[in-house]
């Protein structure tokens, strides 16, 4: 049994509207048409867990987003991880 789950992921950028996806404890299924951001969610999680900066989920120049934040819900409370793309 897991002791934590990802509660939400938020992508931010200066003068950009935040993009947030929220999860529930248990199984979450992400579905939708091609080119709507499903892979970017997985890349954002990988990036927060320490992948190379070259593996950032978005190009800051192309999208204006430059930071990802993930809130993790644990038995000991909620924690946030943040990382900038550049």
C-alpha positions, -999 to +999 in steps of 0.1 A: +000+000+000+013+034-010+020+060+017+014+089-006-004+100-037+000+129-062-028+154-054-022+180-081+003+193-107+004+229-117+024+245-145+032+282-142+047+310-162+049+348-159+018+364-174+004+329-181-028+314-167-019+284-145-026+250-159-036+225-131-047+189-130-060+173-098-059+136-089-078+115-064-064+088-042-065+055-061-065+049-099-067+080-121-071+076-159-060+104-182-076+102-216-082+125-245-074+133-281-039+135-294-018+166-287-038+177-256-011+174-229-013+138-216+024+131-222+033+165-207+018+154-174+040+123-173+070+144-183+062+170-156+062+142-129+095+128-143+110+163-143+101+169-107+116+136-096+149+147-110+153+141-148+177+163-167+167+200-173+168+192-210+138+169-204+116+197-192+080+191-202+076+224-221+098+248-239+097+281-220+103+300-253+074+283-271+048+282-243+058+309-217+056+284-189+087+280-167+079+261-135+061+230-125+048+223-090+034+190-076+015+186-044+019+152-027-005+140+000+010+117+026+000+102+059+022+129+075+006+158+056+008+176+023+041+186+006+050+206-025+078+200-049+087+229-073+112+231-101+120+257-128+126+247-164+155+272-170 
